[in-house]
Amino acid sequence: MNRLITISALAAAVLSFAACQDDGMKVKFTDVGPEMNIVSCDQSAFMGDSVRFSVSLTDDFPLSTLKAKLMFDETDVSDVTIRTKENGTYEGAISVPLYADIPDGTATLVFTGQNTGLGKTEKSVDVNISRPNSDYLTLTVNGTSYRMDKTADYQYAVTASFPAIAPGIITTSAIDDAGHVISLGWDGSAIKAGSPKDIPFNAVKAGTYKISVNLLTLVAEPFGKITSSLNESSTTETINLLQGSEIDFSGISNIENWDLDYDFFTLNDDNTVTFKAVDGLYKLTADFSAKFIKVEAMSDSDTPASLQDNGTGAIWVIGSGFGKPSIGPSWDTNDGAYCLSQISSKVYQLTLTAGSSITRTGYSIKFFYQKGWGGEFDSYSSVNDLTGLFQVTSSGNVEQAGEDVSLEVGKSYQFTIDVTNGPSAATLKIEQVAIPVKTLDIKVNGLQASRLSATHYQIPSVDLTKDGTITVTGISDLSTWYLDPDYLYLDGSSIKFNAVSGKFAIDLYLDLGYVEFRRLTSSGTEAKINDGALWLMGWGVADPVMTKQIGFTEGAAFCMAEVEPMVFRFTGTAVAETDGTTLGGRIRYDYISAKYFGQDGWGNECGKILGSATTVSLTNLAAEYFSMSDSYNIELKDAETKPLEKGAVYVLTVDLSKTASTGVEVIDLVKK
C-alpha cells in the first residue's frame, strides 16, 4: 500500500426550487455543508481491525448523514454511514480489510457530512496501516484452544492431536492496550478477518498433525491434504505425517517423475502422493539431483527413532552393496543407514531393486534397532525366503544364497520384519514384488529402456558393433552428456561405439548425464575375462565423477572397455577426492589403490588374471607413478612428492593379449 490519496471533492449540488403542487409545500436546497470537526481518530490501525473515530457536526439546516470512507491509494476499500438527525458528536468505527500480500502503508480516511439540503463538507485524515504480526495466535477447535507459535514473520503453526476434520477460529493476541484482538474465520473459499464461520481444517484422518496459517498470504492448511515445505532452497523438513493422507509437494515440480520411495509413498493415477507408513514424526530430505526423498522416522525433531522393546519405533538397515535410490557408502552409519517403513503396527518393510538399489551379488545387509551400531538382529525366530536367492548368516547378515546365485536386474525384492512379539522373536519374510512406476520413453538403437529409478534407465541387452552408430531417443539434452572416451566417440554428429563388438547391457544415468556399459555373454549373462570382460574395483577410481568412487563392492565393479581383443582401457581426468562436478574426473590425483578382476567381484585378479600366477609388468610411465602392493593392488608410488598432475587426462591400459602365451600382464599409463 503506497501513500493513499483522497478522491476529489464531490461536484456541488445544483440549487433549485420545486413546488409540490398537490400540498403547496416547497423543498429547500443548499450548497453549504455542515460545520465538521474531527474530535478524534485513530492514527494507526491493523488490517483486520477497525479505525475508531469521533466527529462533531453542527448546521442551521437539519443534518442528514455522516459518511466515512477508507481509501487504499485511489481505491475505496471500506465505508460506513451514520444517520445524523441533530447537531452533536457522533462516534463510529470503520473496518480495515485484511488482504493478502499488501504491504504496510498509509491509508486515507475521508469523512463527509451532509444536511437535508444536500450541502456537504469533506475532511480527511491519514492513518498508518499495518499487518498483524503477533507473537502467537490462538486456534479454537470444538471449544478447545491451542497456542499457535510464530515460526517466521506472519507465519504460525501448532502440532497436536486433532480430529480428521477440525473446524476452528483463529484469533490474534491483544493488538492494543484496550485488549482488542483480530478474529479469522472463513468466507466460503478463503480466510477472512471478522468472519464468524469456522475455517474447515481437514487432514483426512484423525491423528497428530500440523495446522498452520500465514497472515501475509492468508494461506492456511491442511485442507484435505498435508503440505510439504520441501523446495530447492529448503531440502529438509521434519513433519508429522498420517498414514493414507495426501501429501502436497507443492515445492517440487513434476513429482510423478521423481523416484518416490515405494516403501513410504504411493503415486496415484492422478499424480497425487499418499503416505504409506504409520502415523508419526518423520524427517524428509529431498535430493533434487537424484529426484529422491529420503524418509527417516524421528522420536523428536532432532533424534532419529529407534526400536522399542514392545516393537514400536523404527528399524534401520546398514551394510554394503545397497542404498536408496542408488548404492550407498559401505557400512556407513550416517549416509549409509536407511530407515525401514513401518507399514502397520510393529511390521517393517524394505524394498530394493537389483541393479539400482542393490547389487546383483556381493551385497551384505543387516537390520539394527537404531541408526548406528548397538542393538541388532543377529537371528530370527523364522525366515521365509520366497525367492530362494538369499540367506541369513550366523551373525544375522542377509547375503546371496551362493556364489552362483545372483539377483535379476530390474526385479524388486521386499524384506518384511515382524516384531509383534518383540525384537527377540522377530520374523523375516523375503519376496519379489512389482513396483509401479511411470517410465520415460527412452530408446537406444530402437530398444525401449527400462526404468530402474527416476534417474537410472537400462537396456538389459543389445548387440553393439565396433565403430557402429548408437542412436538415442527420449533424452533432450544428450549433447551435454559425458561420453566415456573408451567406449564412445563422436563422428561428426553421430555417436560411434569404440569397443570390441559384442553384447552389452547399457545403463543411462539421467542425473549427471552419463552412460555405463557392461559386457555380456552371448546368452546374456554377465561376462568374465574369458568372455572379453575385465572389471575394475578400488579407491581413487570412479565413474563419472570422483565423489562416486567405485570402491571394493562386489557386484558393483566397473567394466573396462575392451578397445582391442584382450586390451582394456580406463581414461580419466586427475582430480581431488571431493570433486563431484568434473565429468570424467575418474582418477584421483593423490591416491589410488585399485585392482582389476576377471569377474564382477572376487576371484581371478591382477597377478593371476587367468587363474594362475603371472608376471605383472609396468611400462615406463606406469612404473614412474605406480607400484604394486603385496596383494597386487595398483597404488601411487609416492603420492606426496609425485602425485598425478591435477587436471591432466591419463589413460590406463591393461594389455592381456599375450598373457596366455607369455604369462605377462602389461599395465601401461599414458598422459594425454
Secondary structure, DSSP 8 states (H G I E B T S, - for coil): -----------------EE-TTT--EE---S---EEEEEEE-SEEETTSEEEEEEEEE-SS-EEEEEEEEEETTEEEEEEEEE--SSEEEEEEEE----TT---EEEEEEEEEEETT--EEEEEEEEEEE----SEEEEEETTEEEEEEEEETTEEEEEEEE-SEEEEEEEES--STT----EEEE-SSSEEET--S-EEEE-SS-EEEEEEEETTTTEEE-BSSEE---BTTB-EEEEEE-TT-EEE-TTSTTGGGS---TTTEEE-TTS-EEE-S-SEEEEEEEETTTTEEEEEEBSSSSSB----TTS-S--EEEEESB-SSS---TT-SSTT-EE-EEEETTEEEEEEEBTTTB-SSS-EEEEESSSSSSSB----SEEEESSS-EEE-TTS-EEESSTT----TT-EEEEEEE-TT-GGG-EEEEEEE---------EETTEE-EEEETTEEEEEEEEE-TT-EE-EES-TTGGGSB--TTTEEEETTEEEE-S-SEEEEEEEETTTTEEEEEEE-TTSSB--GGGT-EEEEEEEEESSSGGGEEET-TT--EEEEEEETTEEEEEEEEE-TT--S-TT--EESS--EEEEESSSSSSSBTTBTTSS--EEEE-HHHHHHEEE-TT--EEES-TTTS---TT-EEEEEEE-TTHHHH-EEEEEEEE-
